[in-house]
Amino acid sequence: MMTALKSRILPIITNEITIAWIGLYCLAVVMGYGRFLFTATLPDIMIQLSLSTAIAGWLASVNYVGYFIGALIAMFVPQRLTWQMLMLWTIVSVFTTMLLVVPEMSLNLWYVIRLLAGIASGVAMILSSSLVIQSFSNERRSVLSALHYAGIGVGISLSAVLTWWLLLLGYHFDIIWLVAGVSSLPLLWLLYGIRLINADTNTTASGETRLANSSSNAAHRSIRQTYINFKRSLYEAVTGHTKAIMLLSASYVLAGFGYITSATFLPVMAAQRLTTQSYAGLLIWLLVGIFAMLSNPLWGALAKRIGETKTLMGLTLLQAFGMLLPLWSKGAFGLYANAVILGLTFVGMVSMTLNIIKNINPAYSNLLIGLATLAYALGQFIGPLVTVALAGQDDNFNAGLLVAAIGLLVGLFLIALFRRQRNSYS
């Protein structure tokens, strides 16, 4: 009777398109709000709290450290606990978003909150993708996966629109974060429906997760045994592919390093340069989100024609060019063009890299995706710190943009070496 009552109150979701939309909503919350709402609200945060660029950079980097930790946690989550851990960290994401409404918090609490928000983003990004994508049929997986990953661009766009709207109404970052958190609450109800459909269909794990789940229950309870199993899986995943994985992972560190200067400080740069345009930073950030939504379908179609590795190389070169535009054009054009190129490239680079690395050894795809995500998070952590150090007392971001472009070009060279090493994956 209790089960029947739950079925009437909570959704039992069986439609693949509906599941994809819920996945989109989840990424919009944990990534768009949990990570990138900080970028949209950063100029107001710096004014209201009298923060220096250095402190803003550390707050950004702490969040990316959290993302690194979250990706690491996700790698150790057994398949049978995917939904429970996703729910836990989605709740953390929503809660930490709403916590920023608390007035006069100490800077140390800000660091803790942004760290937890980063961990939640890392765990929920990986586990939501696993839970959602495994629900798709093979025939529709490509299209529906693109819809799911569009949630990152949707979240960025929503963060810009929400910030713009509430600033116009005279509110500040605290109310913006509160509204974002409240608007995220329905996600928790919807995620329960995904849990029911996955439980009903008895979806099985794949690759290394199946191997881990075939161990005894005692092994799940033993931290030492889990660690031993992980080392064994890692060894089996990279054996025979070490050089290719190292090259691609190193390029992915530089991809994370390269894009994050704009992804963190673009609205701040707009506020500095376009002083006569009050909300130019938010319009620019909105462009990033809109073009991020277009990224996967566009580059996915190109990858089918020329291959994923060649497409990734083109995206990396294009993003490096975009980083240089604000140096060549000091006015609005350089910043707007940078925003368009950033939106078009960074989500595509993520999806291409993850698709390539998982196909190196498909039996261990989840593990390889986790390793790549750790590499990307490492680059994102380093990026804001380098940018802030180069900005100096004048808060000039030009040197940071130049170093980001150089990093991306080095990454392009590494991808070319990877392609030469593993030509069958291009």
PARODREN-247331 format. One record per residue (C-alpha): chain; residue in three letters; x, y, z; residue number from 0. Coordinates in Angstrom, 1 decimal, always signed. Example, Ala and Ser with C-alpha at 12.3 -4.5 7.8 and 13.67 -1.06 7.14 Angstrom:
2
c; r; c1; c2; c3; k
A; Ala; +12.3; -4.5; +7.8; 0
A; Ser; +13.7; -1.1; +7.1; 1
REM end
This chain:
426
c; r; c1; c2; c3; k
A; Met; +0.0; +0.0; +0.0; 0
A; Met; +2.9; +2.4; +0.8; 1
A; Thr; +4.4; +1.7; -2.6; 2
A; Ala; +1.1; +2.5; -4.3; 3
A; Leu; +0.8; +5.7; -2.3; 4
A; Lys; +4.4; +6.8; -3.3; 5
A; Ser; +3.5; +6.1; -7.0; 6
A; Arg; +0.6; +8.5; -6.8; 7
A; Ile; +2.5; +11.2; -5.1; 8
A; Leu; +5.9; +10.9; -6.8; 9
A; Pro; +6.4; +10.6; -10.6; 10
A; Ile; +7.3; +7.3; -12.3; 11
A; Ile; +9.1; +8.6; -15.4; 12
A; Thr; +9.5; +6.3; -18.4; 13
A; Asn; +9.7; +8.7; -21.3; 14
A; Glu; +13.2; +9.1; -22.6; 15
A; Ile; +12.7; +12.7; -23.7; 16
A; Thr; +11.4; +13.6; -20.3; 17
A; Ile; +14.4; +12.0; -18.6; 18
A; Ala; +16.7; +14.0; -21.0; 19
A; Trp; +14.9; +17.2; -19.9; 20
A; Ile; +15.3; +16.3; -16.3; 21
A; Gly; +19.0; +15.7; -16.9; 22
A; Leu; +19.2; +19.2; -18.6; 23
A; Tyr; +17.6; +20.7; -15.5; 24
A; Cys; +20.0; +18.9; -13.2; 25
A; Leu; +23.1; +20.2; -15.1; 26
A; Ala; +21.6; +23.7; -15.2; 27
A; Val; +21.3; +23.6; -11.4; 28
A; Val; +24.6; +21.9; -10.4; 29
A; Met; +26.7; +23.5; -13.1; 30
A; Gly; +24.9; +26.6; -14.2; 31
A; Tyr; +24.1; +27.8; -10.7; 32
A; Gly; +26.5; +25.8; -8.6; 33
A; Arg; +29.5; +26.9; -10.6; 34
A; Phe; +28.8; +29.6; -13.1; 35
A; Leu; +26.3; +31.8; -11.2; 36
A; Phe; +29.4; +33.0; -9.4; 37
A; Thr; +30.8; +34.4; -12.6; 38
A; Ala; +27.5; +36.3; -13.4; 39
A; Thr; +27.3; +37.8; -9.9; 40
A; Leu; +31.0; +38.3; -9.3; 41
A; Pro; +31.1; +42.1; -10.2; 42
A; Asp; +28.3; +42.7; -7.7; 43
A; Ile; +29.9; +40.5; -5.1; 44
A; Met; +33.2; +42.4; -5.4; 45
A; Ile; +31.4; +45.7; -5.0; 46
A; Gln; +29.1; +44.7; -2.1; 47
A; Leu; +31.7; +42.9; -0.1; 48
A; Ser; +34.7; +45.1; -1.2; 49
A; Leu; +36.6; +42.0; -2.4; 50
A; Ser; +39.9; +42.3; -4.2; 51
A; Thr; +40.5; +40.5; -7.5; 52
A; Ala; +42.9; +38.2; -5.6; 53
A; Ile; +40.2; +37.1; -3.2; 54
A; Ala; +37.7; +36.6; -6.0; 55
A; Gly; +40.3; +34.4; -7.8; 56
A; Trp; +40.8; +32.3; -4.7; 57
A; Leu; +37.0; +31.9; -4.3; 58
A; Ala; +36.8; +30.7; -7.8; 59
A; Ser; +39.8; +28.3; -7.4; 60
A; Val; +38.4; +26.8; -4.2; 61
A; Asn; +35.2; +25.9; -6.1; 62
A; Tyr; +37.3; +24.2; -8.8; 63
A; Val; +39.3; +22.3; -6.1; 64
A; Gly; +35.9; +21.1; -4.9; 65
A; Tyr; +35.1; +20.0; -8.5; 66
A; Phe; +38.3; +18.0; -8.5; 67
A; Ile; +37.4; +16.3; -5.2; 68
A; Gly; +33.8; +15.7; -6.5; 69
A; Ala; +35.1; +14.0; -9.6; 70
A; Leu; +37.4; +11.8; -7.4; 71
A; Ile; +34.4; +10.9; -5.2; 72
A; Ala; +32.3; +10.0; -8.2; 73
A; Met; +34.9; +7.6; -9.4; 74
A; Phe; +34.5; +5.5; -6.3; 75
A; Val; +30.7; +5.4; -6.2; 76
A; Pro; +29.3; +1.9; -6.8; 77
A; Gln; +26.7; +1.6; -9.5; 78
A; Arg; +24.1; +0.6; -6.9; 79
A; Leu; +24.6; +3.8; -5.0; 80
A; Thr; +24.5; +6.2; -8.0; 81
A; Trp; +21.0; +7.6; -7.3; 82
A; Gln; +21.6; +8.0; -3.6; 83
A; Met; +24.8; +9.9; -4.0; 84
A; Leu; +23.3; +12.0; -6.8; 85
A; Met; +20.4; +13.0; -4.5; 86
A; Leu; +22.8; +13.8; -1.6; 87
A; Trp; +25.1; +16.1; -3.6; 88
A; Thr; +22.2; +17.7; -5.5; 89
A; Ile; +20.7; +18.7; -2.2; 90
A; Val; +24.1; +20.0; -1.1; 91
A; Ser; +24.3; +22.0; -4.3; 92
A; Val; +20.9; +23.6; -3.8; 93
A; Phe; +21.6; +24.2; -0.1; 94
A; Thr; +24.9; +25.9; -0.7; 95
A; Thr; +23.4; +28.1; -3.4; 96
A; Met; +20.7; +29.4; -0.9; 97
A; Leu; +23.2; +29.8; +1.9; 98
A; Leu; +24.8; +32.8; +0.2; 99
A; Val; +21.7; +34.8; +1.3; 100
A; Val; +23.0; +34.8; +4.9; 101
A; Pro; +24.2; +38.4; +5.6; 102
A; Glu; +27.7; +39.2; +6.8; 103
A; Met; +29.2; +35.8; +6.5; 104
A; Ser; +32.9; +35.5; +7.2; 105
A; Leu; +35.3; +35.0; +4.3; 106
A; Asn; +36.2; +31.6; +5.7; 107
A; Leu; +32.5; +30.5; +5.4; 108
A; Trp; +32.5; +31.7; +1.8; 109
A; Tyr; +35.4; +29.4; +1.1; 110
A; Val; +33.7; +26.4; +2.8; 111
A; Ile; +30.5; +27.0; +0.9; 112
A; Arg; +32.2; +27.4; -2.5; 113
A; Leu; +34.3; +24.3; -1.8; 114
A; Leu; +31.1; +22.2; -1.0; 115
A; Ala; +29.4; +23.7; -4.1; 116
A; Gly; +32.3; +22.6; -6.2; 117
A; Ile; +32.3; +19.0; -4.8; 118
A; Ala; +28.5; +18.8; -5.4; 119
A; Ser; +29.0; +20.0; -9.0; 120
A; Gly; +31.7; +17.4; -9.7; 121
A; Val; +29.8; +14.5; -8.2; 122
A; Ala; +26.4; +15.4; -9.7; 123
A; Met; +27.8; +16.2; -13.1; 124
A; Ile; +29.3; +12.7; -13.5; 125
A; Leu; +26.6; +10.7; -11.7; 126
A; Ser; +23.6; +12.5; -13.3; 127
A; Ser; +25.1; +11.8; -16.7; 128
A; Ser; +25.6; +8.2; -15.8; 129
A; Leu; +22.0; +7.8; -14.5; 130
A; Val; +20.4; +9.8; -17.3; 131
A; Ile; +22.3; +8.5; -20.3; 132
A; Gln; +22.0; +4.8; -19.4; 133
A; Ser; +18.2; +5.3; -19.6; 134
A; Phe; +18.4; +6.1; -23.4; 135
A; Ser; +18.0; +3.6; -26.1; 136
A; Asn; +21.0; +3.1; -28.4; 137
A; Glu; +19.1; +4.7; -31.4; 138
A; Arg; +18.3; +7.9; -29.5; 139
A; Arg; +21.3; +8.2; -27.2; 140
A; Ser; +23.3; +10.6; -29.3; 141
A; Val; +20.5; +13.2; -29.7; 142
A; Leu; +19.2; +12.9; -26.2; 143
A; Ser; +22.7; +13.1; -24.7; 144
A; Ala; +23.2; +16.4; -26.5; 145
A; Leu; +19.9; +17.6; -25.0; 146
A; His; +21.1; +16.6; -21.5; 147
A; Tyr; +24.5; +18.3; -21.9; 148
A; Ala; +22.8; +21.5; -23.1; 149
A; Gly; +21.9; +22.0; -19.5; 150
A; Ile; +25.3; +23.6; -18.9; 151
A; Gly; +24.5; +26.3; -21.5; 152
A; Val; +21.0; +26.7; -20.2; 153
A; Gly; +22.3; +27.2; -16.7; 154
A; Ile; +24.8; +29.8; -17.8; 155
A; Ser; +22.0; +31.6; -19.7; 156
A; Leu; +19.7; +31.5; -16.7; 157
A; Ser; +22.4; +32.7; -14.4; 158
A; Ala; +22.8; +35.8; -16.6; 159
A; Val; +19.1; +36.5; -17.0; 160
A; Leu; +18.4; +36.0; -13.4; 161
A; Thr; +21.2; +38.3; -12.3; 162
A; Trp; +20.3; +40.9; -14.8; 163
A; Trp; +16.6; +40.9; -13.9; 164
A; Leu; +17.1; +41.1; -10.1; 165
A; Leu; +19.8; +43.7; -10.4; 166
A; Leu; +17.4; +45.8; -12.4; 167
A; Leu; +14.8; +45.4; -9.6; 168
A; Gly; +17.4; +46.7; -7.1; 169
A; Tyr; +18.4; +43.5; -5.5; 170
A; His; +21.9; +42.2; -5.0; 171
A; Phe; +23.8; +38.9; -5.2; 172
A; Asp; +22.3; +37.5; -1.9; 173
A; Ile; +18.7; +37.5; -3.3; 174
A; Ile; +19.9; +36.3; -6.7; 175
A; Trp; +21.4; +33.2; -5.1; 176
A; Leu; +18.3; +32.7; -2.9; 177
A; Val; +16.0; +32.8; -6.0; 178
A; Ala; +18.3; +30.4; -7.9; 179
A; Gly; +18.2; +28.0; -5.0; 180
A; Val; +14.4; +28.1; -4.6; 181
A; Ser; +14.0; +27.6; -8.4; 182
A; Ser; +16.2; +24.5; -8.1; 183
A; Leu; +14.0; +22.7; -5.5; 184
A; Pro; +11.6; +21.0; -8.0; 185
A; Leu; +14.6; +19.1; -9.3; 186
A; Leu; +14.8; +16.9; -6.2; 187
A; Trp; +11.2; +15.7; -6.8; 188
A; Leu; +11.9; +15.0; -10.4; 189
A; Leu; +15.1; +13.1; -9.7; 190
A; Tyr; +13.1; +10.6; -7.6; 191
A; Gly; +11.2; +9.7; -10.8; 192
A; Ile; +14.5; +8.8; -12.5; 193
A; Arg; +15.3; +6.6; -9.6; 194
A; Leu; +12.0; +4.7; -9.9; 195
A; Ile; +12.4; +4.1; -13.6; 196
A; Asn; +16.0; +2.9; -13.2; 197
A; Ala; +15.0; +0.6; -10.4; 198
A; Asp; +12.1; -0.8; -12.4; 199
A; Thr; +14.2; -1.5; -15.5; 200
A; Asn; +17.0; -3.1; -13.5; 201
A; Thr; +19.6; -1.2; -15.5; 202
A; Thr; +23.0; -2.9; -15.2; 203
A; Ala; +26.4; -1.4; -14.7; 204
A; Ser; +29.0; -1.5; -17.4; 205
A; Gly; +32.8; -1.9; -17.6; 206
A; Glu; +34.7; -1.5; -14.4; 207
A; Thr; +31.6; -0.8; -12.4; 208
A; Arg; +30.3; -4.3; -13.2; 209
A; Leu; +33.6; -5.8; -12.1; 210
A; Ala; +33.5; -3.9; -8.8; 211
A; Asn; +29.9; -4.9; -8.1; 212
A; Ser; +30.7; -8.5; -8.7; 213
A; Ser; +32.9; -8.4; -5.6; 214
A; Ser; +31.5; -9.6; -2.3; 215
A; Asn; +29.5; -7.3; -0.1; 216
A; Ala; +32.4; -7.3; +2.4; 217
A; Ala; +34.6; -5.7; -0.3; 218
A; His; +32.1; -2.8; -0.6; 219
A; Arg; +32.3; -2.2; +3.1; 220
A; Ser; +36.1; -2.3; +3.2; 221
A; Ile; +37.9; +0.9; +2.3; 222
A; Arg; +41.1; -0.9; +1.8; 223
A; Gln; +39.5; -3.4; -0.5; 224
A; Thr; +37.9; -0.7; -2.5; 225
A; Tyr; +41.2; +1.0; -2.9; 226
A; Ile; +42.8; -2.3; -4.1; 227
A; Asn; +40.0; -2.8; -6.5; 228
A; Phe; +40.4; +0.7; -7.8; 229
A; Lys; +44.1; +0.3; -8.4; 230
A; Arg; +43.5; -3.0; -10.2; 231
A; Ser; +40.9; -1.4; -12.4; 232
A; Leu; +43.2; +1.6; -13.1; 233
A; Tyr; +46.0; -0.7; -14.1; 234
A; Glu; +43.8; -2.7; -16.4; 235
A; Ala; +42.3; +0.5; -17.9; 236
A; Val; +45.6; +2.1; -18.9; 237
A; Thr; +47.7; -1.0; -19.8; 238
A; Gly; +48.7; -0.7; -23.4; 239
A; His; +47.2; +2.8; -23.6; 240
A; Thr; +49.4; +4.8; -21.2; 241
A; Lys; +51.0; +7.2; -23.6; 242
A; Ala; +47.7; +8.0; -25.3; 243
A; Ile; +45.9; +8.6; -22.0; 244
A; Met; +48.7; +10.8; -20.7; 245
A; Leu; +48.8; +12.9; -23.8; 246
A; Leu; +45.0; +13.4; -23.9; 247
A; Ser; +44.8; +14.1; -20.2; 248
A; Ala; +47.7; +16.6; -20.3; 249
A; Ser; +45.9; +18.4; -23.1; 250
A; Tyr; +42.7; +18.4; -21.1; 251
A; Val; +44.5; +20.0; -18.1; 252
A; Leu; +45.5; +22.9; -20.5; 253
A; Ala; +41.9; +23.0; -21.9; 254
A; Gly; +40.6; +23.6; -18.3; 255
A; Phe; +43.4; +26.1; -17.7; 256
A; Gly; +42.7; +27.9; -21.0; 257
A; Tyr; +39.0; +28.5; -20.9; 258
A; Ile; +38.7; +29.4; -17.2; 259
A; Thr; +40.1; +32.9; -17.4; 260
A; Ser; +37.2; +34.1; -19.5; 261
A; Ala; +34.7; +31.7; -17.7; 262
A; Thr; +35.6; +33.4; -14.4; 263
A; Phe; +36.4; +37.0; -15.2; 264
A; Leu; +34.6; +37.9; -18.4; 265
A; Pro; +31.8; +40.0; -16.8; 266
A; Val; +34.5; +41.7; -14.6; 267
A; Met; +36.5; +42.6; -17.7; 268
A; Ala; +33.3; +44.0; -19.3; 269
A; Ala; +32.7; +46.1; -16.2; 270
A; Gln; +36.2; +47.5; -16.5; 271
A; Arg; +36.2; +48.2; -20.2; 272
A; Leu; +32.6; +49.0; -21.1; 273
A; Thr; +31.9; +51.5; -18.4; 274
A; Thr; +29.1; +53.2; -20.2; 275
A; Gln; +27.2; +50.0; -20.7; 276
A; Ser; +25.8; +49.1; -17.3; 277
A; Tyr; +24.9; +45.5; -17.9; 278
A; Ala; +27.3; +44.6; -20.7; 279
A; Gly; +28.9; +41.9; -18.6; 280
A; Leu; +25.6; +40.1; -18.1; 281
A; Leu; +24.7; +40.4; -21.8; 282
A; Ile; +28.2; +39.0; -22.7; 283
A; Trp; +27.7; +36.1; -20.2; 284
A; Leu; +24.2; +35.4; -21.7; 285
A; Leu; +25.9; +35.0; -25.1; 286
A; Val; +28.2; +32.4; -23.6; 287
A; Gly; +25.2; +30.4; -22.4; 288
A; Ile; +23.3; +30.7; -25.6; 289
A; Phe; +26.2; +29.5; -27.8; 290
A; Ala; +27.1; +26.8; -25.3; 291
A; Met; +23.6; +25.3; -25.9; 292
A; Leu; +24.3; +25.2; -29.6; 293
A; Ser; +27.8; +23.7; -29.2; 294
A; Asn; +27.1; +20.0; -28.9; 295
A; Pro; +24.7; +19.6; -31.8; 296
A; Leu; +26.9; +21.7; -34.1; 297
A; Trp; +30.2; +20.0; -33.3; 298
A; Gly; +28.6; +16.6; -33.0; 299
A; Ala; +27.5; +16.8; -36.6; 300
A; Leu; +31.0; +17.9; -37.7; 301
A; Ala; +32.6; +15.1; -35.8; 302
A; Lys; +30.5; +12.6; -37.7; 303
A; Arg; +32.0; +13.9; -40.9; 304
A; Ile; +35.7; +14.4; -40.0; 305
A; Gly; +36.2; +12.6; -36.7; 306
A; Glu; +36.2; +13.6; -33.0; 307
A; Thr; +39.9; +14.2; -32.7; 308
A; Lys; +40.1; +16.5; -35.7; 309
A; Thr; +37.0; +18.4; -34.4; 310
A; Leu; +38.7; +18.7; -31.0; 311
A; Met; +41.8; +20.1; -32.6; 312
A; Gly; +39.7; +22.7; -34.5; 313
A; Leu; +37.8; +23.7; -31.3; 314
A; Thr; +41.1; +24.1; -29.4; 315
A; Leu; +42.6; +26.4; -32.0; 316
A; Leu; +39.3; +28.4; -32.2; 317
A; Gln; +39.2; +28.9; -28.5; 318
A; Ala; +42.9; +30.0; -28.4; 319
A; Phe; +42.0; +32.6; -31.1; 320
A; Gly; +39.1; +33.7; -29.0; 321
A; Met; +41.3; +34.4; -26.0; 322
A; Leu; +43.5; +36.7; -28.1; 323
A; Leu; +40.6; +38.8; -29.5; 324
A; Pro; +40.2; +41.0; -26.4; 325
A; Leu; +44.0; +41.8; -26.7; 326
A; Trp; +43.6; +42.9; -30.3; 327
A; Ser; +40.3; +44.7; -29.9; 328
A; Lys; +40.2; +46.7; -26.6; 329
A; Gly; +36.5; +47.7; -27.0; 330
A; Ala; +33.2; +45.8; -27.1; 331
A; Phe; +34.0; +43.6; -30.1; 332
A; Gly; +36.8; +41.7; -28.5; 333
A; Leu; +34.8; +40.8; -25.4; 334
A; Tyr; +31.6; +39.9; -27.3; 335
A; Ala; +33.6; +37.8; -29.8; 336
A; Asn; +35.4; +36.1; -26.9; 337
A; Ala; +32.1; +35.2; -25.3; 338
A; Val; +30.6; +33.8; -28.5; 339
A; Ile; +33.7; +31.6; -29.1; 340
A; Leu; +33.9; +30.6; -25.5; 341
A; Gly; +30.3; +29.4; -25.5; 342
A; Leu; +30.8; +27.6; -28.9; 343
A; Thr; +33.9; +25.8; -27.9; 344
A; Phe; +34.2; +24.8; -24.2; 345
A; Val; +31.2; +22.4; -24.0; 346
A; Gly; +32.1; +20.9; -27.3; 347
A; Met; +35.7; +20.4; -26.1; 348
A; Val; +34.5; +18.6; -23.0; 349
A; Ser; +32.1; +16.3; -24.8; 350
A; Met; +34.7; +15.5; -27.5; 351
A; Thr; +37.5; +14.8; -25.1; 352
A; Leu; +35.3; +12.5; -22.9; 353
A; Asn; +34.0; +10.6; -25.9; 354
A; Ile; +37.5; +10.1; -27.2; 355
A; Ile; +39.1; +9.0; -23.9; 356
A; Lys; +36.3; +6.6; -23.0; 357
A; Asn; +36.7; +4.9; -26.4; 358
A; Ile; +40.4; +4.2; -25.7; 359
A; Asn; +39.3; +1.4; -23.5; 360
A; Pro; +35.4; +1.1; -23.5; 361
A; Ala; +35.4; -1.5; -20.7; 362
A; Tyr; +36.7; +1.1; -18.3; 363
A; Ser; +34.9; +4.2; -19.7; 364
A; Asn; +33.6; +5.5; -16.4; 365
A; Leu; +37.1; +5.3; -14.9; 366
A; Leu; +38.7; +7.1; -17.8; 367
A; Ile; +36.1; +9.8; -17.8; 368
A; Gly; +36.7; +10.3; -14.1; 369
A; Leu; +40.5; +10.6; -14.7; 370
A; Ala; +39.9; +13.1; -17.5; 371
A; Thr; +37.5; +15.2; -15.3; 372
A; Leu; +40.3; +15.3; -12.6; 373
A; Ala; +42.7; +16.6; -15.2; 374
A; Tyr; +40.2; +19.3; -16.3; 375
A; Ala; +39.5; +20.3; -12.7; 376
A; Leu; +43.3; +20.7; -12.1; 377
A; Gly; +43.6; +23.1; -15.0; 378
A; Gln; +40.6; +25.1; -13.7; 379
A; Phe; +42.1; +25.4; -10.3; 380
A; Ile; +45.4; +26.7; -11.5; 381
A; Gly; +43.8; +29.1; -14.1; 382
A; Pro; +42.3; +31.8; -11.9; 383
A; Leu; +45.3; +31.9; -9.6; 384
A; Val; +47.7; +32.4; -12.5; 385
A; Thr; +45.4; +35.1; -14.0; 386
A; Val; +45.1; +37.0; -10.7; 387
A; Ala; +48.9; +36.8; -10.2; 388
A; Leu; +49.5; +38.2; -13.6; 389
A; Ala; +46.7; +40.9; -13.2; 390
A; Gly; +48.8; +42.8; -10.6; 391
A; Gln; +47.7; +45.9; -8.8; 392
A; Asp; +46.0; +47.2; -12.0; 393
A; Asp; +43.7; +44.2; -12.4; 394
A; Asn; +44.7; +43.9; -16.0; 395
A; Phe; +43.6; +40.5; -17.4; 396
A; Asn; +45.5; +40.8; -20.7; 397
A; Ala; +48.5; +38.7; -19.6; 398
A; Gly; +46.1; +36.1; -18.3; 399
A; Leu; +44.3; +35.9; -21.6; 400
A; Leu; +47.7; +35.6; -23.4; 401
A; Val; +48.9; +32.8; -21.2; 402
A; Ala; +45.5; +31.0; -21.6; 403
A; Ala; +45.9; +31.1; -25.4; 404
A; Ile; +49.5; +29.8; -25.2; 405
A; Gly; +48.3; +27.0; -22.9; 406
A; Leu; +45.6; +26.0; -25.4; 407
A; Leu; +48.1; +26.0; -28.3; 408
A; Val; +50.3; +23.7; -26.3; 409
A; Gly; +47.3; +21.5; -25.7; 410
A; Leu; +46.6; +21.5; -29.4; 411
A; Phe; +50.1; +20.2; -30.0; 412
A; Leu; +49.5; +17.4; -27.5; 413
A; Ile; +46.3; +16.4; -29.2; 414
A; Ala; +48.2; +16.2; -32.5; 415
A; Leu; +50.7; +13.9; -30.8; 416
A; Phe; +47.8; +11.9; -29.4; 417
A; Arg; +46.2; +11.6; -32.9; 418
A; Arg; +49.5; +10.3; -34.3; 419
A; Gln; +49.9; +7.8; -31.4; 420
A; Arg; +46.3; +6.6; -31.6; 421
A; Asn; +45.2; +7.3; -35.1; 422
A; Ser; +42.4; +4.7; -34.9; 423
A; Tyr; +40.6; +7.0; -32.4; 424
A; Ser; +40.5; +10.1; -34.6; 425
REM end
